[in-house]
Amino acid sequence: MNRSWLYVILGGIIEVIWVSGLKHAATPWEWIVTLLAIGVSFYLIIQAANRLPVGTVYAVFTGLGTAGTVAAEMLLFGEPFNWAKVLLTALLLAGVIGLKLVTDSAARERGNA
């Protein structure tokens, strides 16, 4: 895995922090962490988009963030477990993984991997 994909994955993970922060932050310290997470997340995505197709970067970033946020809400914040939500999130992740694989294959074919 190259550094750009690592940026996308880390940005997606950090997206979970700031999205949850937007909903649950109650103290100034929590809002500062939320704002820092937004900045770091966007910085990583911008860096990745400089080297990878922006559409794929955005789709993977938001897909990971969405899946992570759904999981965090259920595991950490008491959101009720819902099989339909879990299955649809798994479908979303399958699409994200497929986009990454297709993008990597296309880059290899062009000799850019």
TORLO-453385 format. One line per field, with one value per atom (N, C-alpha, C, O): chain; x, y, z. Coordinates in pm, whole numbers, padded with zeros to 5 digits. Example, Ala and Ser with C-alpha at 12.3 -4.5 7.8 and 13.67 -1.06 7.14 Angstrom:
2
kette = A;A;A;A;A;A;A;A .
X = 01319;01230;01320;01424;01285;01367;01290;01341 .
Y = -00569;-00450;-00330;-00332;-00225;-00106;00003;00114 .
Z = 00780;00780;00780;00846;00708;00714;00787;00804 .
end
This chain:
113
kette = A;A;A;A;A;A;A;A;A;A;A;A;A;A;A;A;A;A;A;A;A;A;A;A;A;A;A;A;A;A;A;A;A;A;A;A;A;A;A;A;A;A;A;A;A;A;A;A;A;A;A;A;A;A;A;A;A;A;A;A;A;A;A;A;A;A;A;A;A;A;A;A;A;A;A;A;A;A;A;A;A;A;A;A;A;A;A;A;A;A;A;A;A;A;A;A;A;A;A;A;A;A;A;A;A;A;A;A;A;A;A;A;A;A;A;A;A;A;A;A;A;A;A;A;A;A;A;A;A;A;A;A;A;A;A;A;A;A;A;A;A;A;A;A;A;A;A;A;A;A;A;A;A;A;A;A;A;A;A;A;A;A;A;A;A;A;A;A;A;A;A;A;A;A;A;A;A;A;A;A;A;A;A;A;A;A;A;A;A;A;A;A;A;A;A;A;A;A;A;A;A;A;A;A;A;A;A;A;A;A;A;A;A;A;A;A;A;A;A;A;A;A;A;A;A;A;A;A;A;A;A;A;A;A;A;A;A;A;A;A;A;A;A;A;A;A;A;A;A;A;A;A;A;A;A;A;A;A;A;A;A;A;A;A;A;A;A;A;A;A;A;A;A;A;A;A;A;A;A;A;A;A;A;A;A;A;A;A;A;A;A;A;A;A;A;A;A;A;A;A;A;A;A;A;A;A;A;A;A;A;A;A;A;A;A;A;A;A;A;A;A;A;A;A;A;A;A;A;A;A;A;A;A;A;A;A;A;A;A;A;A;A;A;A;A;A;A;A;A;A;A;A;A;A;A;A;A;A;A;A;A;A;A;A;A;A;A;A;A;A;A;A;A;A;A;A;A;A;A;A;A;A;A;A;A;A;A;A;A;A;A;A;A;A;A;A;A;A;A;A;A;A;A;A;A;A;A;A;A;A;A;A;A;A;A;A;A;A;A;A;A;A;A;A;A;A;A;A;A;A;A;A;A;A;A;A;A;A;A;A;A;A;A;A;A;A;A;A;A;A;A;A .
X = 00085;00000;00090;00185;00060;00143;00093;-00014;00171;00143;00010;-00060;-00026;-00151;-00272;-00364;-00271;-00383;-00383;-00490;-00267;-00259;-00322;-00392;-00298;-00361;-00513;-00584;-00563;-00708;-00766;-00868;-00702;-00752;-00746;-00843;-00634;-00623;-00723;-00784;-00740;-00838;-00979;-01057;-01012;-01144;-01165;-01274;-01061;-01071;-01089;-01170;-01012;-01023;-01157;-01207;-01215;-01348;-01450;-01540;-01436;-01528;-01521;-01623;-01402;-01385;-01458;-01532;-01437;-01498;-01648;-01722;-01696;-01841;-01908;-02011;-01850;-01905;-01895;-01984;-01785;-01768;-01874;-01921;-01912;-02016;-02148;-02226;-02172;-02297;-02286;-02379;-02172;-02162;-02078;-02081;-02002;-01915;-01998;-02097;-01955;-02028;-01937;-01986;-01809;-01716;-01623;-01610;-01560;-01465;-01353;-01312;-01303;-01198;-01246;-01173;-01368;-01423;-01440;-01418;-01479;-01492;-01356;-01343;-01254;-01118;-01070;-01014;-01092;-01054;-01130;-01073;-01257;-01338;-01282;-01267;-01252;-01198;-01060;-01032;-00976;-00845;-00861;-00788;-00955;-00979;-01027;-00988;-01111;-01156;-01035;-01020;-00950;-00832;-00739;-00695;-00708;-00616;-00677;-00609;-00804;-00872;-00869;-00835;-00907;-00908;-00768;-00749;-00669;-00531;-00487;-00429;-00516;-00478;-00548;-00486;-00674;-00749;-00696;-00685;-00664;-00607;-00475;-00448;-00392;-00263;-00283;-00213;-00379;-00405;-00459;-00424;-00547;-00608;-00508;-00534;-00394;-00288;-00224;-00161;-00238;-00170;-00263;-00223;-00387;-00484;-00605;-00624;-00687;-00809;-00900;-00935;-00938;-01012;-01148;-01191;-01215;-01344;-01330;-01413;-01228;-01204;-01165;-01212;-01078;-01035;-01157;-01173;-01242;-01359;-01455;-01508;-01477;-01568;-01516;-01592;-01387;-01329;-01331;-01365;-01293;-01292;-01430;-01444;-01531;-01666;-01723;-01797;-01689;-01736;-01680;-01752;-01549;-01487;-01542;-01568;-01558;-01613;-01754;-01790;-01835;-01973;-01979;-02050;-01906;-01905;-01852;-01908;-01744;-01688;-01781;-01790;-01851;-01946;-02063;-02107;-02115;-02224;-02178;-02250;-02059;-02006;-01983;-02019;-01924;-01897;-02026;-02034;-02127;-02255;-02315;-02370;-02305;-02361;-02276;-02330;-02144;-02056;-02029;-02016;-02019;-01977;-02089;-02082;-02192;-02291;-02432;-02528;-02446;-02574;-02679;-02797;-02639;-02734;-02781;-02698;-02910;-02959;-02900;-02885;-02868;-02819;-02932;-03045;-02900;-03001;-02936;-02842;-02986;-02927;-02928;-02830;-03035;-03043;-02931;-02868;-02907;-02802;-02664;-02579;-02643;-02514;-02493;-02384;-02596;-02584;-02562;-02480;-02633;-02613;-02476;-02416;-02426;-02291;-02188;-02089;-02210;-02120;-02122;-02017;-02237;-02248;-02171;-02101;-02183;-02108;-01958;-01884;-01911;-01769;-01723;-01610;-01806;-01771;-01750;-01658;-01835;-01818;-01691;-01621;-01659;-01537;-01414;-01321;-01413;-01300;-01288;-01178;-01402;-01400;-01342;-01265;-01379;-01322;-01170;-01098;-01124;-00979;-00910;-00806;-00966;-00905;-00904;-00805;-01013;-01021;-00922;-00856;-00912;-00818;-00675;-00595;-00641;-00506;-00477;-00366;-00574;-00555;-00531;-00444;-00609;-00593;-00455;-00391;-00411;-00280;-00168;-00071;-00181;-00081;-00075;00033;-00192;-00197;-00129;-00067;-00140;-00075;00070;00145;00110;00247;00269;00382;00162;00172;00168;00170;00164;00146;00269;00269 .
Y = -00117;00000;00124;00133;00218;00337;00441;00426;00544;00646;00717;00751;00739;00809;00732;00792;00600;00520;00520;00517;00524;00534;00664;00667;00773;00901;00892;00945;00824;00810;00732;00771;00622;00539;00614;00612;00680;00758;00873;00902;00939;01047;00997;01066;00878;00819;00784;00803;00734;00701;00828;00832;00931;01057;01124;01199;01098;01151;01103;01178;00980;00925;01011;01036;01054;01135;01268;01308;01336;01468;01461;01549;01361;01349;01319;01378;01229;01201;01324;01351;01398;01520;01624;01693;01635;01731;01700;01790;01572;01533;01535;01576;01492;01466;01566;01563;01653;01746;01839;01897;01853;01936;02034;02132;02009;02095;02164;02119;02273;02339;02244;02247;02161;02065;01970;01943;01918;01828;01899;01839;02027;02103;02130;02128;02153;02172;02045;02051;01930;01802;01781;01734;01814;01800;01887;01840;02011;02101;02056;02064;02010;01957;01834;01817;01748;01628;01665;01601;01768;01814;01859;01820;01939;01990;01880;01878;01787;01677;01587;01547;01555;01469;01529;01462;01657;01722;01736;01721;01764;01772;01640;01638;01529;01398;01367;01312;01402;01375;01462;01415;01587;01674;01618;01618;01571;01513;01389;01370;01305;01184;01220;01156;01321;01359;01420;01427;01464;01514;01402;01428;01278;01165;01057;00975;01056;00953;01020;01140;00945;01004;01059;00989;01185;01253;01186;01180;01137;01071;00946;00921;00869;00747;00782;00720;00882;00924;00967;00927;01048;01097;00984;00979;00894;00782;00692;00651;00661;00576;00648;00590;00775;00856;00860;00832;00895;00905;00768;00754;00665;00530;00479;00424;00499;00456;00538;00484;00667;00751;00713;00709;00684;00644;00512;00501;00413;00283;00295;00237;00370;00389;00462;00428;00562;00637;00550;00556;00470;00379;00282;00260;00226;00132;00203;00150;00322;00395;00430;00420;00471;00506;00384;00397;00267;00146;00098;00059;00100;00044;00139;00095;00268;00362;00451;00497;00476;00575;00520;00597;00388;00329;00327;00304;00352;00342;00196;00105;00173;00034;-00042;00014;-00169;-00255;-00281;-00308;-00272;-00291;-00369;-00321;-00490;-00574;-00508;-00519;-00440;-00373;-00269;-00260;-00192;-00091;-00156;-00107;-00267;-00338;-00395;-00384;-00455;-00512;-00404;-00422;-00294;-00185;-00121;-00079;-00112;-00061;-00156;-00112;-00286;-00385;-00373;-00385;-00349;-00329;-00205;-00206;-00099;00024;-00003;00041;-00075;-00108;-00196;-00180;-00287;-00370;-00281;-00304;-00181;-00088;-00006;00016;00037;00114;00030;00076;-00094;-00183;-00210;-00213;-00229;-00250;-00131;-00149;-00009;00111;00116;00149;00084;00085;-00018;00011;-00138;-00243;-00206;-00228;-00149;-00109;00004;00004;00099;00210;00159;00201;00069;00012;-00066;-00057;-00142;-00218;-00126;-00151;-00018;00076;00145;00168;00178;00241;00146;00187;00018;-00081;-00095;-00106;-00096;-00109;00010;-00006;00128;00247;00258;00340;00174;00178;00285;00328;00329;00435;00384;00465;00255;00203;00218;00178 .
Z = 00000;00000;00000;00078;-00088;-00090;00010;00069;00028;00128;00103;00199;-00022;-00052;-00001;00054;-00017;00035;00187;00249;00246;00392;00439;00540;00365;00397;00389;00475;00287;00272;00390;00448;00426;00536;00668;00745;00695;00820;00821;00924;00706;00697;00724;00790;00674;00699;00845;00899;00907;01050;01133;01225;01099;01173;01147;01231;01029;01000;01103;01141;01147;01249;01376;01439;01411;01533;01519;01609;01406;01396;01371;01418;01299;01281;01415;01447;01492;01625;01714;01794;01699;01777;01746;01836;01619;01583;01654;01686;01677;01742;01895;01964;01948;02092;02171;02294;02105;02179;02266;02222;02392;02486;02560;02616;02561;02633;02533;02419;02575;02483;02437;02321;02527;02490;02382;02287;02394;02292;02159;02054;02160;02036;01973;01850;02053;02001;01932;01823;01996;01936;01805;01706;01804;01683;01570;01457;01600;01497;01448;01328;01539;01498;01409;01311;01444;01363;01223;01125;01212;01080;00999;00883;01059;00988;00944;00829;01032;00999;00892;00798;00907;00812;00672;00575;00661;00530;00473;00352;00557;00510;00447;00338;00515;00462;00330;00239;00319;00197;00083;-00030;00111;00007;-00042;-00162;00050;00011;-00076;-00175;-00038;-00116;-00254;-00353;-00261;-00388;-00484;-00604;-00434;-00523;-00603;-00706;-00557;-00621;-00673;-00756;-00626;-00665;-00729;-00711;-00803;-00861;-00751;-00657;-00766;-00660;-00634;-00519;-00736;-00716;-00631;-00543;-00658;-00580;-00437;-00342;-00422;-00288;-00206;-00091;-00265;-00193;-00158;-00047;-00252;-00226;-00114;-00026;-00116;-00012;00122;00225;00121;00244;00308;00427;00231;00289;00324;00421;00245;00276;00407;00490;00426;00552;00669;00776;00647;00753;00790;00908;00689;00714;00790;00891;00743;00810;00952;01045;00969;01102;01195;01314;01143;01226;01268;01383;01176;01211;01320;01418;01304;01404;01538;01643;01536;01660;01732;01855;01656;01719;01790;01900;01728;01790;01907;02010;01891;01993;02110;02224;02081;02185;02239;02353;02157;02196;02210;02218;02214;02246;02137;02165;02013;01901;01893;01900;01878;01872;01752;01643;01774;01667;01569;01609;01441;01337;01223;01160;01197;01093;00956;00881;00923;00792;00779;00674;00884;00882;00868;00794;00938;00929;00789;00733;00732;00597;00492;00401;00503;00407;00422;00323;00544;00566;00507;00448;00521;00461;00309;00245;00251;00106;00064;-00038;00142;00115;00119;00031;00221;00231;00115;00067;00070;-00046;-00168;-00246;-00186;-00297;-00285;-00384;-00165;-00141;-00170;-00236;-00122;-00148;-00297;-00352;-00364;-00508;-00582;-00676;-00542;-00605;-00588;-00682;-00469;-00446;-00533;-00593;-00542;-00623;-00772;-00841;-00820;-00960;-00988;-01092;-00897;-00915;-00915;-00998;-00822;-00819;-00946;-00999;-00997;-01121;-01239;-01321;-01247;-01358;-01350;-01453;-01230;-01214;-01255;-01318;-01220;-01259;-01411;-01468;-01475;-01620;-01689;-01794;-01629;-01686;-01643;-01696;-01547;-01498;-01393;-01372;-01325;-01225;-01082;-00989;-01060;-00925;-00840;-00723 .
end
